[in-house]
């Protein structure tokens, strides 16, 4: 099994309410900041020709770096079932994890960096996470452009959503039409989808800016 381990945290959305909205979610009183303009995140590896060099993956001879001391790592991945959503994967704190349609799994690469990664913190690791009802042979890692390692499931990089403010929430489902709860086999869990296309919350660094353009991720 490839090496791996922990997660970071990131944003909430002004979700279009549906019968599948997470328990306790109140779209009218979510307190979510208006979205601000964010440049499209560039890939960290295996990018299209037009991708800029700043998003290139580290060279093979660059050793993975340990995450900063103040970054929360993902110690465990647990496959479980939750009401209405069904099969999901949670981290050691019970927060549900997501995958991003603009990433790739063959080869595995993350296209969520910079402000995108503020809203969707990558599940970072400094070793092997404990696995419970998640197949060992499906779990791996990629090296991000900053040298940290991110956990993958069936090749798909995993993320947490800062809009989920407590364990078991899945307010990130369907955000931007590209973010989905990940199932224990690495596939998208499409059991419960919003009726509209929810927008992500503003990145923490932009939360106080008075910009109201749509996000690009």
HUKA-V111723 format. One record per pair of residues at least 4 apart in sequence whose ideal C-beta (glycine too) atoms are under 8 Angstrom apart, sorted by sequence separation. I is the first residue (numbers start at 0). GAP is how many residues later the second one is. If there is no record, write none. Layout:
{{I GAP} {I GAP}}
This chain:
{{16 4} {20 4} {25 4} {42 4} {46 4} {50 4} {57 4} {66 4} {81 4} {89 4} {90 4} {98 4} {103 4} {111 4} {112 4} {113 4} {114 4} {115 4} {116 4} {124 4} {130 4} {133 4} {134 4} {142 4} {143 4} {151 4} {159 4} {164 4} {170 4} {174 4} {181 4} {182 4} {193 4} {201 4} {202 4} {24 5} {41 5} {42 5} {50 5} {80 5} {89 5} {102 5} {103 5} {111 5} {116 5} {130 5} {133 5} {142 5} {143 5} {151 5} {152 5} {163 5} {173 5} {181 5} {182 5} {201 5} {205 5} {14 6} {20 6} {66 6} {80 6} {81 6} {89 6} {90 6} {102 6} {142 6} {143 6} {150 6} {151 6} {162 6} {163 6} {172 6} {173 6} {181 6} {182 6} {79 7} {80 7} {88 7} {89 7} {102 7} {103 7} {141 7} {142 7} {149 7} {150 7} {163 7} {171 7} {172 7} {180 7} {181 7} {201 7} {16 8} {42 8} {46 8} {78 8} {79 8} {87 8} {88 8} {102 8} {111 8} {130 8} {140 8} {141 8} {149 8} {162 8} {163 8} {172 8} {179 8} {180 8} {41 9} {46 9} {78 9} {79 9} {87 9} {101 9} {102 9} {140 9} {162 9} {171 9} {179 9} {14 10} {16 10} {41 10} {78 10} {79 10} {99 10} {101 10} {111 10} {128 10} {140 10} {141 10} {160 10} {179 10} {15 11} {43 11} {44 11} {45 11} {77 11} {84 11} {99 11} {139 11} {140 11} {160 11} {169 11} {14 12} {41 12} {42 12} {43 12} {44 12} {76 12} {77 12} {99 12} {109 12} {138 12} {139 12} {162 12} {13 13} {41 13} {43 13} {76 13} {77 13} {138 13} {40 14} {76 14} {77 14} {81 14} {138 14} {160 14} {14 15} {75 15} {137 15} {139 15} {141 15} {198 15} {199 15} {13 16} {74 16} {75 16} {124 16} {137 16} {172 16} {198 16} {12 17} {73 17} {74 17} {199 17} {11 18} {13 18} {73 18} {160 18} {12 19} {133 19} {172 19} {173 19} {11 20} {76 20} {99 20} {158 20} {172 20} {173 20} {176 20} {13 21} {172 21} {175 21} {178 21} {97 22} {121 22} {128 22} {169 22} {174 22} {175 22} {125 23} {173 23} {174 23} {175 23} {123 24} {124 24} {157 24} {173 24} {174 24} {175 24} {123 25} {124 25} {172 25} {174 25} {96 26} {121 26} {123 26} {124 26} {155 26} {122 27} {123 27} {170 27} {121 28} {122 28} {171 28} {152 29} {155 30} {112 31} {152 31} {153 31} {154 31} {90 32} {107 32} {109 32} {112 32} {152 32} {153 32} {108 33} {152 33} {153 33} {107 34} {109 34} {122 34} {121 35} {122 35} {121 36} {122 36} {121 37} {122 37} {162 37} {91 38} {120 38} {162 38} {119 39} {120 39} {160 39} {161 39} {175 39} {177 39} {109 40} {119 40} {119 41} {120 41} {175 41} {118 42} {119 42} {161 42} {118 43} {107 44} {117 44} {118 44} {88 45} {111 45} {104 47} {107 47} {109 47} {111 47} {137 47} {106 48} {107 48} {108 48} {137 48} {73 49} {104 49} {105 49} {107 49} {134 49} {73 50} {104 50} {133 50} {134 50} {72 51} {73 51} {103 51} {104 51} {132 51} {56 52} {72 52} {76 52} {119 52} {70 53} {72 53} {75 53} {76 53} {77 53} {78 53} {79 53} {102 53} {74 54} {75 54} {76 54} {77 54} {78 54} {98 54} {102 54} {73 55} {74 55} {75 55} {76 55} {77 55} {78 55} {75 56} {77 56} {96 56} {99 56} {66 57} {76 57} {98 57} {99 57} {45 58} {54 58} {98 58} {66 59} {98 59} {99 59} {119 59} {22 60} {65 60} {97 60} {98 60} {5 61} {40 61} {42 61} {45 61} {96 61} {97 61} {44 62} {46 62} {76 62} {96 62} {97 62} {7 63} {8 63} {44 63} {45 63} {96 63} {97 63} {7 64} {19 64} {44 64} {46 64} {88 64} {6 65} {19 65} {43 65} {44 65} {94 65} {95 65} {5 66} {6 66} {42 66} {43 66} {5 67} {6 67} {42 67} {43 67} {4 68} {5 68} {42 68} {95 68} {4 69} {5 69} {41 69} {43 69} {88 69} {90 69} {94 69} {3 70} {4 70} {40 70} {40 71} {41 71} {40 72} {94 72} {95 72} {40 73} {93 73} {95 73} {40 74} {76 74} {92 74} {93 74} {94 74} {95 74} {97 74} {38 75} {40 75} {38 76} {40 76} {76 76} {95 76} {100 76} {101 76} {37 77} {63 77} {70 77} {73 77} {89 77} {100 77} {37 78} {89 78} {99 78} {100 78} {63 79} {99 79} {100 79} {98 80} {119 80} {61 81} {64 81} {66 81} {76 81} {97 81} {98 81} {104 81} {118 81} {64 82} {65 82} {87 82} {97 82} {118 82} {63 83} {64 83} {97 83} {98 83} {118 83} {6 84} {62 84} {63 84} {73 84} {96 84} {97 84} {118 84} {5 85} {56 85} {57 85} {61 85} {63 85} {84 85} {95 85} {96 85} {117 85} {5 86} {8 86} {56 86} {81 86} {117 86} {56 87} {57 87} {98 87} {115 87} {117 87} {6 88} {56 88} {81 88} {84 88} {114 88} {55 89} {57 89} {98 89} {6 90} {54 90} {114 90} {53 91} {114 91} {87 93} {88 93} {87 94} {88 94} {87 95} {88 95} {84 96} {86 96} {87 96} {44 97} {85 97} {86 97} {119 97} {43 98} {44 98} {118 98} {43 99} {43 100} {43 101} {87 101} {115 101} {86 102} {85 103} {84 104} {78 105} {85 105} {111 105} {84 106} {85 106} {9 107} {10 107} {83 107} {84 107} {9 108} {10 108} {83 108} {7 109} {9 109} {10 109} {9 110} {9 111} {8 112} {7 113} {6 114} {7 114} {6 115} {7 115} {101 115} {6 116} {7 116} {5 117} {6 117} {99 117} {5 118} {4 119} {5 119} {4 120} {5 120} {3 121} {4 121} {2 122} {4 122} {3 123} {4 123} {5 123} {2 124} {3 124} {4 124} {2 125} {3 125} {0 127} {31 131} {0 135} {3 135} {0 136} {3 136} {1 137} {3 137} {0 138} {1 138} {2 138} {0 139} {1 139} {4 144} {6 144} {24 144} {3 145} {5 145} {22 145} {23 145} {2 146} {4 146} {21 146} {22 146} {24 146} {3 147} {21 147} {3 148} {21 148} {9 149} {11 149} {21 149} {1 150} {9 150} {10 150} {11 150} {12 150} {6 151} {8 151} {9 151} {10 151} {11 151} {21 151} {6 152} {7 152} {9 152} {10 152} {11 152} {6 153} {8 153} {9 153} {11 153} {19 153} {14 156} {12 158} {11 159} {12 159} {14 159} {14 160} {12 162} {34 164} {34 165} {37 165} {34 166} {35 166} {34 167} {35 167} {32 168} {33 168} {37 168} {31 169} {32 169} {31 170} {35 170} {19 172} {19 173} {20 173} {35 173} {17 174} {19 174} {32 174} {36 174} {17 175} {35 175} {17 176} {35 176} {36 176} {39 176} {40 176} {16 177} {17 177} {33 177} {34 177} {35 177} {36 177} {37 177} {38 177} {39 177} {15 178} {16 178} {17 178} {33 178} {34 178} {36 178} {37 178} {14 179} {15 179} {34 179} {35 179} {37 179} {15 180} {34 180} {14 181} {15 181} {15 182} {14 183} {13 184} {12 185} {13 185} {12 186} {12 187} {13 187} {11 188} {12 188} {10 189} {11 189} {10 190} {10 191} {10 192} {9 193} {10 193}}
